[in-house]
């Protein structure tokens, strides 16, 4: 903890390796660390931003531009990139991550690539843990997803703001509406704005579609035209993210959003481990919701472990 507080880069790497270690002998140590970090972070600490979108939309190039702009403002950045998994090794296929050049030579940027493992399009099991570690050390933490499947809703539970990246003329609007994607992100980016009129038309269509979508809390998210290639729109995108975070923090919605993310994390972790039968033995979804509501400030990691032991005890009876 002390070395992480001192922003020791070697300690960050050690902590990330610890929380991704599945060996039982290391699990207790990892849970203790995560529990302490999550309790200490609460509704403060680093801003957490998710980047998602279809493959080829330019997420990695846009992320690189965002990192460079934030570093120019003096902020430090941690990045968790969830990549497709290698069928042969199970490890991450780095793909176009080599385009995130900001992480290569800058001590103020820490890049962690993780495999999605069996969850194509979803988040690796240790992603949330990695975000908690990085949020204890860096000013901004980005989570970039594979961009396939239902990763949008999953990453939204881990971050404070979700950015959806699309490209001009992709014909995605109807598919977005069918899949309910328009209801999830907080900011939309039409990348490759240097293509001109086609990018502007895509942005207008997206804004029109957002006006039709039903969103929790109301209000349409910002649509930003950007070009990672020439730097256009990066400033307005950061302004949109700053405004969104400021509004969440000022109204108390930031703590509520992180609490909802914790609740979903605990529920999914227990469901994955014990199935519907295990949850039923505990009392079902209603009992779980009641327990979560009774301890709004408890760490999700410690909570999941504690409730897991209760479920196991109930199943033995």
ROTIBA-615400 format. One record per residue (C-alpha): x, y, z; residue in three letters; chain. Coordinates in steps of 0.25 Angstrom, whole numbers, plus 5000, padded with zeros to 4 digits. Example, Ala and Ser with C-alpha at 12.3 -4.5 7.8 and 13.67 -1.06 7.14 Angstrom:
<tivos>
[tivo [5049 4982 5031] ALA A]
[tivo [5055 4996 5029] SER A]
</tivos>
This chain:
<tivos>
[tivo [5000 5000 5000] UNK A]
[tivo [5011 5010 5004] UNK A]
[tivo [5019 5007 4991] UNK A]
[tivo [5006 5009 4983] UNK A]
[tivo [5003 5022 4990] UNK A]
[tivo [5017 5027 4986] UNK A]
[tivo [5014 5024 4972] UNK A]
[tivo [5025 5013 4971] UNK A]
[tivo [5024 5008 4957] UNK A]
[tivo [5030 4994 4960] UNK A]
[tivo [5019 4993 4972] UNK A]
[tivo [5008 4995 4962] UNK A]
[tivo [5013 4984 4953] UNK A]
[tivo [5014 4975 4965] UNK A]
[tivo [5000 4978 4970] UNK A]
[tivo [4994 4976 4956] UNK A]
[tivo [5001 4962 4955] UNK A]
[tivo [4996 4959 4969] UNK A]
[tivo [4981 4962 4966] UNK A]
[tivo [4982 4954 4953] UNK A]
[tivo [4988 4942 4961] UNK A]
[tivo [4978 4931 4962] UNK A]
[tivo [4986 4922 4971] UNK A]
[tivo [4979 4920 4984] UNK A]
[tivo [4992 4923 4992] UNK A]
[tivo [4992 4938 4987] UNK A]
[tivo [4977 4940 4987] UNK A]
[tivo [4975 4944 5001] UNK A]
[tivo [4987 4954 4999] UNK A]
[tivo [4980 4960 4987] UNK A]
[tivo [4967 4961 4993] UNK A]
[tivo [4973 4968 5005] UNK A]
[tivo [4980 4978 4996] UNK A]
[tivo [4967 4981 4987] UNK A]
[tivo [4958 4982 4999] UNK A]
[tivo [4967 4993 5005] UNK A]
[tivo [4969 5000 4992] UNK A]
[tivo [4954 5000 4989] UNK A]
[tivo [4950 5005 5002] UNK A]
[tivo [4961 5016 5002] UNK A]
[tivo [4957 5020 4988] UNK A]
[tivo [4942 5021 4990] UNK A]
[tivo [4935 5032 4981] UNK A]
[tivo [4948 5039 4980] UNK A]
[tivo [4962 5036 4973] UNK A]
[tivo [4964 5035 4959] UNK A]
[tivo [4954 5038 4948] UNK A]
[tivo [4951 5025 4941] UNK A]
[tivo [4948 5025 4926] UNK A]
[tivo [4944 5014 4917] UNK A]
[tivo [4946 5013 4902] UNK A]
[tivo [4938 5004 4893] UNK A]
[tivo [4933 5002 4879] UNK A]
[tivo [4934 4993 4867] UNK A]
[tivo [4948 4988 4862] UNK A]
[tivo [4954 4998 4852] UNK A]
[tivo [4947 5010 4858] UNK A]
[tivo [4961 5015 4863] UNK A]
[tivo [4960 5014 4878] UNK A]
[tivo [4975 5011 4880] UNK A]
[tivo [4979 5023 4872] UNK A]
[tivo [4969 5032 4879] UNK A]
[tivo [4973 5027 4892] UNK A]
[tivo [4988 5030 4889] UNK A]
[tivo [4983 5045 4885] UNK A]
[tivo [4975 5046 4898] UNK A]
[tivo [4987 5041 4906] UNK A]
[tivo [4997 5051 4900] UNK A]
[tivo [4987 5062 4902] UNK A]
[tivo [4985 5059 4917] UNK A]
[tivo [5000 5057 4919] UNK A]
[tivo [5001 5071 4913] UNK A]
[tivo [4992 5076 4925] UNK A]
[tivo [5001 5069 4935] UNK A]
[tivo [4992 5057 4938] UNK A]
[tivo [4997 5043 4940] UNK A]
[tivo [4990 5032 4933] UNK A]
[tivo [4987 5017 4935] UNK A]
[tivo [4982 5008 4923] UNK A]
[tivo [4975 4995 4924] UNK A]
[tivo [4973 4989 4910] UNK A]
[tivo [4965 4977 4909] UNK A]
[tivo [4969 4969 4896] UNK A]
[tivo [4964 4957 4889] UNK A]
[tivo [4971 4944 4894] UNK A]
[tivo [4980 4935 4887] UNK A]
[tivo [4974 4921 4885] UNK A]
[tivo [4988 4915 4887] UNK A]
[tivo [4993 4922 4899] UNK A]
[tivo [4981 4928 4905] UNK A]
[tivo [4988 4941 4906] UNK A]
[tivo [4985 4955 4900] UNK A]
[tivo [4986 4957 4885] UNK A]
[tivo [4992 4971 4885] UNK A]
[tivo [4987 4975 4871] UNK A]
[tivo [4988 4990 4869] UNK A]
[tivo [4992 4993 4883] UNK A]
[tivo [5006 4997 4877] UNK A]
[tivo [4999 5009 4872] UNK A]
[tivo [4998 5014 4887] UNK A]
[tivo [5012 5020 4886] UNK A]
[tivo [5010 5029 4898] UNK A]
[tivo [5012 5017 4908] UNK A]
[tivo [5025 5013 4902] UNK A]
[tivo [5034 5024 4907] UNK A]
[tivo [5026 5032 4918] UNK A]
[tivo [5028 5029 4933] UNK A]
[tivo [5014 5036 4935] UNK A]
[tivo [5007 5026 4927] UNK A]
[tivo [5005 5011 4931] UNK A]
[tivo [4999 5001 4920] UNK A]
[tivo [4993 4988 4924] UNK A]
[tivo [4988 4978 4913] UNK A]
[tivo [4979 4967 4917] UNK A]
[tivo [4973 4955 4911] UNK A]
[tivo [4957 4955 4910] UNK A]
[tivo [4959 4940 4912] UNK A]
[tivo [4946 4932 4910] UNK A]
[tivo [4938 4945 4909] UNK A]
[tivo [4939 4950 4895] UNK A]
[tivo [4934 4964 4895] UNK A]
[tivo [4934 4964 4910] UNK A]
[tivo [4943 4969 4921] UNK A]
[tivo [4954 4959 4927] UNK A]
[tivo [4951 4955 4941] UNK A]
[tivo [4962 4963 4946] UNK A]
[tivo [4959 4976 4939] UNK A]
[tivo [4952 4982 4951] UNK A]
[tivo [4963 4979 4960] UNK A]
[tivo [4973 4985 4951] UNK A]
[tivo [4965 4998 4950] UNK A]
[tivo [4965 4999 4965] UNK A]
[tivo [4980 4997 4966] UNK A]
[tivo [4983 5007 4955] UNK A]
[tivo [4972 5017 4961] UNK A]
[tivo [4980 5017 4974] UNK A]
[tivo [4993 5022 4967] UNK A]
[tivo [4989 5030 4954] UNK A]
[tivo [4980 5042 4951] UNK A]
[tivo [4972 5036 4940] UNK A]
[tivo [4969 5021 4937] UNK A]
[tivo [4965 5017 4923] UNK A]
[tivo [4959 5004 4920] UNK A]
[tivo [4959 5000 4905] UNK A]
[tivo [4950 4988 4901] UNK A]
[tivo [4951 4978 4890] UNK A]
[tivo [4939 4984 4884] UNK A]
[tivo [4931 4972 4880] UNK A]
[tivo [4918 4967 4887] UNK A]
[tivo [4912 4973 4899] UNK A]
[tivo [4925 4979 4905] UNK A]
[tivo [4918 4993 4906] UNK A]
[tivo [4909 4990 4917] UNK A]
[tivo [4920 4982 4924] UNK A]
[tivo [4930 4993 4924] UNK A]
[tivo [4920 5004 4928] UNK A]
[tivo [4919 4997 4941] UNK A]
[tivo [4934 4999 4944] UNK A]
[tivo [4936 5013 4939] UNK A]
[tivo [4930 5027 4942] UNK A]
[tivo [4929 5031 4927] UNK A]
[tivo [4927 5022 4915] UNK A]
[tivo [4932 5027 4901] UNK A]
[tivo [4927 5020 4889] UNK A]
[tivo [4935 5022 4877] UNK A]
[tivo [4930 5020 4863] UNK A]
[tivo [4935 5023 4849] UNK A]
[tivo [4928 5031 4838] UNK A]
[tivo [4918 5024 4829] UNK A]
[tivo [4919 5011 4837] UNK A]
[tivo [4904 5010 4836] UNK A]
[tivo [4903 5006 4851] UNK A]
[tivo [4891 5015 4855] UNK A]
[tivo [4880 5005 4853] UNK A]
[tivo [4889 4994 4859] UNK A]
[tivo [4891 5003 4871] UNK A]
[tivo [4877 5005 4873] UNK A]
[tivo [4873 4991 4872] UNK A]
[tivo [4884 4987 4882] UNK A]
[tivo [4880 4998 4892] UNK A]
[tivo [4895 5003 4891] UNK A]
[tivo [4890 5017 4890] UNK A]
[tivo [4885 5017 4904] UNK A]
[tivo [4898 5013 4910] UNK A]
[tivo [4910 5022 4906] UNK A]
[tivo [4912 5036 4912] UNK A]
[tivo [4920 5042 4900] UNK A]
[tivo [4920 5038 4886] UNK A]
[tivo [4931 5040 4877] UNK A]
[tivo [4931 5040 4862] UNK A]
[tivo [4945 5038 4859] UNK A]
[tivo [4953 5041 4846] UNK A]
[tivo [4946 5054 4845] UNK A]
[tivo [4957 5058 4834] UNK A]
[tivo [4948 5050 4824] UNK A]
[tivo [4939 5063 4824] UNK A]
[tivo [4925 5063 4820] UNK A]
[tivo [4922 5048 4822] UNK A]
[tivo [4927 5049 4837] UNK A]
[tivo [4918 5061 4839] UNK A]
[tivo [4906 5054 4833] UNK A]
[tivo [4909 5042 4843] UNK A]
[tivo [4910 5051 4855] UNK A]
[tivo [4896 5058 4851] UNK A]
[tivo [4890 5044 4849] UNK A]
[tivo [4895 5040 4863] UNK A]
[tivo [4890 5052 4869] UNK A]
[tivo [4876 5050 4863] UNK A]
[tivo [4876 5036 4868] UNK A]
[tivo [4880 5039 4882] UNK A]
[tivo [4868 5048 4883] UNK A]
[tivo [4859 5036 4881] UNK A]
[tivo [4867 5027 4891] UNK A]
[tivo [4861 5026 4906] UNK A]
[tivo [4873 5028 4915] UNK A]
[tivo [4873 5027 4930] UNK A]
[tivo [4873 5041 4936] UNK A]
[tivo [4869 5047 4923] UNK A]
[tivo [4878 5057 4914] UNK A]
[tivo [4885 5053 4902] UNK A]
[tivo [4900 5050 4902] UNK A]
[tivo [4910 5059 4895] UNK A]
[tivo [4914 5055 4881] UNK A]
[tivo [4928 5059 4877] UNK A]
[tivo [4935 5060 4864] UNK A]
[tivo [4949 5056 4865] UNK A]
[tivo [4961 5052 4857] UNK A]
[tivo [4973 5045 4864] UNK A]
[tivo [4981 5047 4852] UNK A]
[tivo [4981 5062 4852] UNK A]
[tivo [4977 5065 4866] UNK A]
[tivo [4964 5071 4863] UNK A]
[tivo [4953 5069 4874] UNK A]
[tivo [4962 5064 4885] UNK A]
[tivo [4961 5077 4893] UNK A]
[tivo [4945 5077 4892] UNK A]
[tivo [4945 5062 4895] UNK A]
[tivo [4953 5065 4908] UNK A]
[tivo [4944 5076 4911] UNK A]
[tivo [4932 5067 4910] UNK A]
[tivo [4938 5057 4919] UNK A]
[tivo [4942 5068 4929] UNK A]
[tivo [4928 5073 4929] UNK A]
[tivo [4922 5060 4931] UNK A]
[tivo [4931 5056 4943] UNK A]
[tivo [4929 5070 4949] UNK A]
[tivo [4913 5068 4948] UNK A]
[tivo [4914 5054 4954] UNK A]
[tivo [4923 5058 4966] UNK A]
[tivo [4915 5071 4969] UNK A]
[tivo [4902 5064 4970] UNK A]
[tivo [4906 5052 4977] UNK A]
[tivo [4903 5043 4965] UNK A]
[tivo [4918 5038 4964] UNK A]
[tivo [4917 5031 4977] UNK A]
[tivo [4903 5025 4973] UNK A]
[tivo [4909 5020 4959] UNK A]
[tivo [4921 5014 4966] UNK A]
[tivo [4912 5007 4976] UNK A]
[tivo [4903 5002 4965] UNK A]
[tivo [4915 4996 4958] UNK A]
[tivo [4919 4990 4971] UNK A]
[tivo [4906 4983 4973] UNK A]
[tivo [4906 4978 4959] UNK A]
[tivo [4920 4973 4960] UNK A]
[tivo [4916 4965 4973] UNK A]
[tivo [4904 4959 4967] UNK A]
[tivo [4911 4955 4954] UNK A]
[tivo [4923 4949 4962] UNK A]
[tivo [4913 4941 4971] UNK A]
[tivo [4905 4936 4959] UNK A]
[tivo [4917 4932 4951] UNK A]
[tivo [4923 4924 4963] UNK A]
[tivo [4910 4918 4969] UNK A]
[tivo [4899 4919 4958] UNK A]
[tivo [4884 4922 4961] UNK A]
[tivo [4883 4910 4970] UNK A]
[tivo [4894 4916 4979] UNK A]
[tivo [4887 4929 4979] UNK A]
[tivo [4874 4923 4982] UNK A]
[tivo [4880 4916 4994] UNK A]
[tivo [4885 4929 5000] UNK A]
[tivo [4871 4935 4998] UNK A]
[tivo [4871 4939 4983] UNK A]
[tivo [4873 4953 4977] UNK A]
[tivo [4864 4960 4987] UNK A]
[tivo [4872 4956 4998] UNK A]
[tivo [4885 4959 4991] UNK A]
[tivo [4879 4973 4988] UNK A]
[tivo [4876 4975 5002] UNK A]
[tivo [4889 4972 5007] UNK A]
[tivo [4896 4981 4997] UNK A]
[tivo [4887 4992 5001] UNK A]
[tivo [4890 4991 5016] UNK A]
[tivo [4905 4992 5013] UNK A]
[tivo [4907 5003 5002] UNK A]
[tivo [4921 5006 5006] UNK A]
[tivo [4926 4992 5006] UNK A]
[tivo [4937 4987 4997] UNK A]
[tivo [4931 4979 4985] UNK A]
[tivo [4943 4969 4986] UNK A]
[tivo [4942 4967 5001] UNK A]
[tivo [4926 4966 5000] UNK A]
[tivo [4927 4956 4989] UNK A]
[tivo [4936 4947 4997] UNK A]
[tivo [4928 4948 5009] UNK A]
[tivo [4915 4945 5003] UNK A]
[tivo [4921 4934 4995] UNK A]
[tivo [4925 4927 5008] UNK A]
[tivo [4910 4929 5013] UNK A]
[tivo [4905 4922 5000] UNK A]
[tivo [4915 4911 5002] UNK A]
[tivo [4910 4909 5016] UNK A]
[tivo [4895 4909 5012] UNK A]
[tivo [4898 4899 5001] UNK A]
[tivo [4905 4889 5011] UNK A]
[tivo [4892 4889 5020] UNK A]
</tivos>
